[in-house]
Amino acid sequence: MKRQLITVISAMMIVTSISLTAPQHFATASPTPMPRVTFRIQTEDPVVFITIDDGSDMPADAQAVLERLQWPITSFVLPNYLRADPQWFTSLGSVNDIGSHTIRHTVLKRKSLAVQTEAICGGHSQVASLVQDSVPYFRPPTGLYDSTTLRAAASCGITDILLWRVSVNGRTITTWGGDIRAGDIILIHYVGSLAKSLRRVEKELKRLHLQPARLSEYLHPGTKKAAPQRR
């Protein structure tokens, strides 16, 4: 089974050198790895990846749909929404890997390093304090980011920045061209129309003979994780 991440990886690495007793020798600090930026995964498997953002609404009908479907999902939830009921989020689907989405849905592009670091690392640490085994994945609000975003995310251990090629809002599916296809990351939101969006995706995936798979297992093949638990 061949799997290859389609990524946009920053080449920036900060390296410092320190002069030792003998001037011809140097010690170099280990560079902080930049997170990978992924908008879809190239795979021969007939799978897609369901991701759900924000968390402002926790609709009971959507919970029922996910209970029926038992899809693996990945969520990027704002801490204040997650704090209201962590168990609600962690109980969704067959598994719900929970990553971060800043503290207050800050649009990051062109913000200073200090502002981006506070937004990203603050959100990441708060999510980790609420959910055991939260994943070190981050989604920038609106999908906008820059090289400063990568530096800020790297500073607090974010390994992956996840974008998308498909978004769904109610009955409307938007792609970057053509049908949903294998390897696509699908964006939905925790809003009142979530159940409608899920049913629309279900119908389309049946038509295309695709199944949702767990994103973390394709980002990091061979890594099996238990379902996240509430602290």
Contacts in CASP RR format, 6 or more apart in sequence:
PFRMAT RR
TARGET T0000
AUTHOR 0000-0000-0000
METHOD contacts of the structure
MODEL  1
MKRQLITVISAMMIVTSISLTAPQHFATASPTPMPRVTFRIQTEDPVVFI
TIDDGSDMPADAQAVLERLQWPITSFVLPNYLRADPQWFTSLGSVNDIGS
HTIRHTVLKRKSLAVQTEAICGGHSQVASLVQDSVPYFRPPTGLYDSTTL
RAAASCGITDILLWRVSVNGRTITTWGGDIRAGDIILIHYVGSLAKSLRR
VEKELKRLHLQPARLSEYLHPGTKKAAPQRR
1 43 0 8 1.000
1 44 0 8 1.000
1 45 0 8 1.000
2 43 0 8 1.000
2 44 0 8 1.000
3 41 0 8 1.000
3 42 0 8 1.000
3 43 0 8 1.000
3 44 0 8 1.000
3 45 0 8 1.000
3 218 0 8 1.000
3 221 0 8 1.000
4 41 0 8 1.000
4 42 0 8 1.000
4 43 0 8 1.000
5 36 0 8 1.000
5 38 0 8 1.000
5 41 0 8 1.000
5 42 0 8 1.000
5 219 0 8 1.000
6 38 0 8 1.000
6 39 0 8 1.000
6 40 0 8 1.000
6 41 0 8 1.000
6 42 0 8 1.000
7 36 0 8 1.000
7 37 0 8 1.000
7 38 0 8 1.000
8 36 0 8 1.000
8 37 0 8 1.000
8 38 0 8 1.000
8 39 0 8 1.000
9 34 0 8 1.000
9 36 0 8 1.000
9 37 0 8 1.000
10 34 0 8 1.000
10 35 0 8 1.000
10 37 0 8 1.000
10 147 0 8 1.000
10 150 0 8 1.000
11 34 0 8 1.000
12 34 0 8 1.000
12 147 0 8 1.000
12 150 0 8 1.000
12 151 0 8 1.000
13 31 0 8 1.000
13 32 0 8 1.000
13 34 0 8 1.000
14 31 0 8 1.000
14 32 0 8 1.000
15 28 0 8 1.000
15 29 0 8 1.000
15 31 0 8 1.000
16 28 0 8 1.000
16 29 0 8 1.000
17 26 0 8 1.000
17 27 0 8 1.000
17 28 0 8 1.000
18 26 0 8 1.000
18 27 0 8 1.000
19 26 0 8 1.000
20 26 0 8 1.000
20 27 0 8 1.000
32 154 0 8 1.000
32 155 0 8 1.000
33 154 0 8 1.000
33 159 0 8 1.000
34 150 0 8 1.000
34 151 0 8 1.000
34 154 0 8 1.000
35 138 0 8 1.000
35 150 0 8 1.000
35 153 0 8 1.000
35 154 0 8 1.000
35 157 0 8 1.000
35 158 0 8 1.000
35 159 0 8 1.000
35 160 0 8 1.000
35 161 0 8 1.000
36 159 0 8 1.000
36 160 0 8 1.000
36 161 0 8 1.000
36 219 0 8 1.000
37 145 0 8 1.000
37 150 0 8 1.000
37 160 0 8 1.000
37 161 0 8 1.000
37 163 0 8 1.000
38 160 0 8 1.000
38 161 0 8 1.000
38 162 0 8 1.000
38 163 0 8 1.000
38 185 0 8 1.000
38 219 0 8 1.000
39 162 0 8 1.000
39 163 0 8 1.000
39 164 0 8 1.000
39 165 0 8 1.000
39 185 0 8 1.000
40 164 0 8 1.000
40 165 0 8 1.000
40 183 0 8 1.000
40 184 0 8 1.000
40 185 0 8 1.000
41 49 0 8 1.000
41 183 0 8 1.000
41 185 0 8 1.000
41 215 0 8 1.000
41 218 0 8 1.000
41 219 0 8 1.000
42 183 0 8 1.000
43 182 0 8 1.000
43 183 0 8 1.000
43 218 0 8 1.000
44 182 0 8 1.000
45 182 0 8 1.000
45 183 0 8 1.000
45 213 0 8 1.000
46 182 0 8 1.000
46 209 0 8 1.000
46 210 0 8 1.000
46 211 0 8 1.000
47 182 0 8 1.000
47 183 0 8 1.000
47 210 0 8 1.000
47 211 0 8 1.000
47 212 0 8 1.000
47 213 0 8 1.000
47 218 0 8 1.000
48 166 0 8 1.000
48 180 0 8 1.000
48 182 0 8 1.000
48 183 0 8 1.000
48 184 0 8 1.000
48 185 0 8 1.000
48 186 0 8 1.000
48 205 0 8 1.000
48 210 0 8 1.000
48 211 0 8 1.000
48 212 0 8 1.000
48 213 0 8 1.000
49 74 0 8 1.000
49 183 0 8 1.000
49 184 0 8 1.000
49 185 0 8 1.000
49 186 0 8 1.000
49 212 0 8 1.000
49 213 0 8 1.000
49 214 0 8 1.000
49 215 0 8 1.000
49 218 0 8 1.000
50 71 0 8 1.000
50 72 0 8 1.000
50 73 0 8 1.000
50 74 0 8 1.000
50 186 0 8 1.000
50 188 0 8 1.000
50 201 0 8 1.000
50 212 0 8 1.000
51 73 0 8 1.000
51 74 0 8 1.000
51 75 0 8 1.000
51 76 0 8 1.000
51 139 0 8 1.000
51 162 0 8 1.000
51 164 0 8 1.000
51 185 0 8 1.000
51 186 0 8 1.000
51 187 0 8 1.000
51 188 0 8 1.000
51 215 0 8 1.000
52 73 0 8 1.000
52 74 0 8 1.000
52 75 0 8 1.000
52 76 0 8 1.000
52 187 0 8 1.000
52 188 0 8 1.000
52 189 0 8 1.000
52 190 0 8 1.000
52 194 0 8 1.000
53 75 0 8 1.000
53 76 0 8 1.000
53 77 0 8 1.000
53 101 0 8 1.000
53 139 0 8 1.000
53 187 0 8 1.000
53 188 0 8 1.000
53 189 0 8 1.000
53 190 0 8 1.000
54 76 0 8 1.000
54 77 0 8 1.000
54 78 0 8 1.000
54 81 0 8 1.000
54 101 0 8 1.000
54 105 0 8 1.000
54 189 0 8 1.000
54 190 0 8 1.000
54 191 0 8 1.000
55 75 0 8 1.000
55 77 0 8 1.000
55 78 0 8 1.000
55 81 0 8 1.000
55 82 0 8 1.000
55 89 0 8 1.000
55 189 0 8 1.000
55 190 0 8 1.000
56 78 0 8 1.000
56 81 0 8 1.000
56 190 0 8 1.000
56 191 0 8 1.000
57 190 0 8 1.000
57 191 0 8 1.000
57 192 0 8 1.000
57 194 0 8 1.000
58 81 0 8 1.000
58 84 0 8 1.000
58 85 0 8 1.000
58 88 0 8 1.000
58 89 0 8 1.000
58 190 0 8 1.000
59 190 0 8 1.000
59 191 0 8 1.000
59 192 0 8 1.000
59 194 0 8 1.000
59 195 0 8 1.000
61 194 0 8 1.000
61 195 0 8 1.000
62 190 0 8 1.000
62 192 0 8 1.000
62 194 0 8 1.000
62 195 0 8 1.000
62 198 0 8 1.000
63 88 0 8 1.000
63 91 0 8 1.000
63 92 0 8 1.000
64 195 0 8 1.000
65 195 0 8 1.000
65 198 0 8 1.000
65 199 0 8 1.000
65 202 0 8 1.000
66 73 0 8 1.000
66 92 0 8 1.000
66 93 0 8 1.000
66 198 0 8 1.000
67 93 0 8 1.000
69 93 0 8 1.000
69 198 0 8 1.000
69 202 0 8 1.000
69 212 0 8 1.000
70 93 0 8 1.000
70 94 0 8 1.000
71 93 0 8 1.000
71 94 0 8 1.000
71 212 0 8 1.000
72 93 0 8 1.000
72 94 0 8 1.000
72 95 0 8 1.000
72 96 0 8 1.000
72 97 0 8 1.000
72 212 0 8 1.000
72 213 0 8 1.000
72 214 0 8 1.000
72 215 0 8 1.000
73 92 0 8 1.000
73 93 0 8 1.000
73 95 0 8 1.000
73 96 0 8 1.000
73 97 0 8 1.000
73 212 0 8 1.000
74 96 0 8 1.000
74 97 0 8 1.000
74 98 0 8 1.000
74 99 0 8 1.000
74 135 0 8 1.000
74 137 0 8 1.000
74 162 0 8 1.000
74 214 0 8 1.000
74 215 0 8 1.000
74 216 0 8 1.000
75 89 0 8 1.000
75 92 0 8 1.000
75 96 0 8 1.000
75 97 0 8 1.000
75 98 0 8 1.000
75 99 0 8 1.000
75 190 0 8 1.000
76 98 0 8 1.000
76 99 0 8 1.000
76 100 0 8 1.000
76 101 0 8 1.000
76 137 0 8 1.000
76 138 0 8 1.000
76 139 0 8 1.000
76 162 0 8 1.000
77 89 0 8 1.000
77 98 0 8 1.000
77 99 0 8 1.000
77 100 0 8 1.000
77 101 0 8 1.000
77 127 0 8 1.000
77 190 0 8 1.000
78 101 0 8 1.000
78 102 0 8 1.000
78 103 0 8 1.000
78 104 0 8 1.000
78 105 0 8 1.000
78 123 0 8 1.000
79 100 0 8 1.000
79 103 0 8 1.000
79 122 0 8 1.000
79 123 0 8 1.000
79 126 0 8 1.000
79 127 0 8 1.000
79 130 0 8 1.000
81 190 0 8 1.000
82 89 0 8 1.000
82 98 0 8 1.000
82 126 0 8 1.000
82 127 0 8 1.000
82 130 0 8 1.000
82 131 0 8 1.000
83 126 0 8 1.000
83 130 0 8 1.000
86 130 0 8 1.000
86 131 0 8 1.000
86 230 0 8 1.000
86 231 0 8 1.000
87 230 0 8 1.000
89 96 0 8 1.000
89 98 0 8 1.000
89 131 0 8 1.000
90 96 0 8 1.000
90 98 0 8 1.000
90 131 0 8 1.000
90 227 0 8 1.000
90 228 0 8 1.000
90 229 0 8 1.000
90 230 0 8 1.000
95 214 0 8 1.000
95 227 0 8 1.000
95 228 0 8 1.000
96 227 0 8 1.000
96 228 0 8 1.000
97 134 0 8 1.000
97 135 0 8 1.000
97 137 0 8 1.000
97 214 0 8 1.000
97 215 0 8 1.000
97 216 0 8 1.000
97 225 0 8 1.000
97 228 0 8 1.000
98 127 0 8 1.000
98 131 0 8 1.000
98 134 0 8 1.000
98 135 0 8 1.000
98 228 0 8 1.000
99 124 0 8 1.000
99 127 0 8 1.000
99 134 0 8 1.000
99 135 0 8 1.000
99 136 0 8 1.000
99 137 0 8 1.000
99 138 0 8 1.000
99 139 0 8 1.000
100 120 0 8 1.000
100 122 0 8 1.000
100 123 0 8 1.000
100 124 0 8 1.000
100 126 0 8 1.000
100 127 0 8 1.000
100 134 0 8 1.000
100 137 0 8 1.000
100 138 0 8 1.000
100 139 0 8 1.000
100 158 0 8 1.000
101 123 0 8 1.000
101 138 0 8 1.000
101 139 0 8 1.000
101 141 0 8 1.000
102 108 0 8 1.000
102 119 0 8 1.000
102 120 0 8 1.000
102 122 0 8 1.000
102 123 0 8 1.000
102 140 0 8 1.000
102 141 0 8 1.000
103 118 0 8 1.000
103 119 0 8 1.000
103 122 0 8 1.000
103 123 0 8 1.000
103 126 0 8 1.000
104 119 0 8 1.000
105 141 0 8 1.000
106 115 0 8 1.000
106 119 0 8 1.000
106 141 0 8 1.000
107 140 0 8 1.000
107 141 0 8 1.000
107 142 0 8 1.000
107 144 0 8 1.000
108 115 0 8 1.000
108 116 0 8 1.000
108 119 0 8 1.000
108 120 0 8 1.000
108 140 0 8 1.000
108 141 0 8 1.000
108 144 0 8 1.000
108 145 0 8 1.000
108 146 0 8 1.000
108 148 0 8 1.000
108 149 0 8 1.000
108 152 0 8 1.000
109 140 0 8 1.000
109 144 0 8 1.000
109 145 0 8 1.000
109 146 0 8 1.000
109 149 0 8 1.000
110 146 0 8 1.000
111 119 0 8 1.000
111 148 0 8 1.000
112 148 0 8 1.000
113 148 0 8 1.000
113 151 0 8 1.000
113 152 0 8 1.000
116 148 0 8 1.000
116 149 0 8 1.000
116 151 0 8 1.000
116 152 0 8 1.000
117 152 0 8 1.000
117 155 0 8 1.000
117 156 0 8 1.000
119 152 0 8 1.000
120 138 0 8 1.000
120 149 0 8 1.000
120 152 0 8 1.000
120 153 0 8 1.000
120 156 0 8 1.000
120 158 0 8 1.000
121 152 0 8 1.000
121 155 0 8 1.000
121 156 0 8 1.000
122 156 0 8 1.000
124 136 0 8 1.000
124 138 0 8 1.000
124 156 0 8 1.000
124 157 0 8 1.000
124 158 0 8 1.000
125 156 0 8 1.000
127 134 0 8 1.000
128 134 0 8 1.000
129 231 0 8 1.000
130 230 0 8 1.000
130 231 0 8 1.000
131 228 0 8 1.000
131 229 0 8 1.000
131 230 0 8 1.000
131 231 0 8 1.000
132 228 0 8 1.000
132 229 0 8 1.000
132 230 0 8 1.000
132 231 0 8 1.000
133 225 0 8 1.000
133 226 0 8 1.000
133 227 0 8 1.000
133 228 0 8 1.000
133 229 0 8 1.000
134 228 0 8 1.000
135 216 0 8 1.000
135 225 0 8 1.000
135 228 0 8 1.000
136 157 0 8 1.000
136 158 0 8 1.000
136 159 0 8 1.000
136 160 0 8 1.000
137 158 0 8 1.000
137 159 0 8 1.000
137 160 0 8 1.000
137 161 0 8 1.000
137 162 0 8 1.000
137 216 0 8 1.000
137 219 0 8 1.000
138 153 0 8 1.000
138 158 0 8 1.000
138 160 0 8 1.000
138 161 0 8 1.000
138 162 0 8 1.000
139 161 0 8 1.000
139 162 0 8 1.000
139 163 0 8 1.000
140 149 0 8 1.000
140 161 0 8 1.000
143 163 0 8 1.000
145 161 0 8 1.000
149 161 0 8 1.000
150 161 0 8 1.000
153 161 0 8 1.000
160 219 0 8 1.000
162 185 0 8 1.000
162 215 0 8 1.000
163 185 0 8 1.000
164 184 0 8 1.000
164 185 0 8 1.000
164 186 0 8 1.000
164 187 0 8 1.000
165 175 0 8 1.000
165 176 0 8 1.000
165 184 0 8 1.000
165 185 0 8 1.000
166 173 0 8 1.000
166 174 0 8 1.000
166 175 0 8 1.000
166 176 0 8 1.000
166 180 0 8 1.000
166 184 0 8 1.000
166 185 0 8 1.000
166 186 0 8 1.000
166 187 0 8 1.000
167 173 0 8 1.000
167 174 0 8 1.000
167 186 0 8 1.000
167 187 0 8 1.000
167 188 0 8 1.000
168 174 0 8 1.000
168 186 0 8 1.000
168 187 0 8 1.000
168 188 0 8 1.000
168 197 0 8 1.000
168 200 0 8 1.000
168 201 0 8 1.000
169 188 0 8 1.000
169 189 0 8 1.000
169 193 0 8 1.000
169 197 0 8 1.000
170 193 0 8 1.000
170 196 0 8 1.000
170 197 0 8 1.000
170 200 0 8 1.000
171 196 0 8 1.000
171 200 0 8 1.000
172 200 0 8 1.000
173 180 0 8 1.000
173 200 0 8 1.000
173 201 0 8 1.000
173 204 0 8 1.000
175 184 0 8 1.000
179 204 0 8 1.000
179 208 0 8 1.000
180 186 0 8 1.000
180 204 0 8 1.000
180 205 0 8 1.000
180 208 0 8 1.000
180 210 0 8 1.000
181 208 0 8 1.000
181 210 0 8 1.000
182 210 0 8 1.000
183 218 0 8 1.000
185 215 0 8 1.000
186 201 0 8 1.000
188 194 0 8 1.000
188 197 0 8 1.000
188 198 0 8 1.000
188 201 0 8 1.000
189 197 0 8 1.000
205 211 0 8 1.000
205 212 0 8 1.000
216 223 0 8 1.000
216 225 0 8 1.000
217 223 0 8 1.000
217 224 0 8 1.000
END
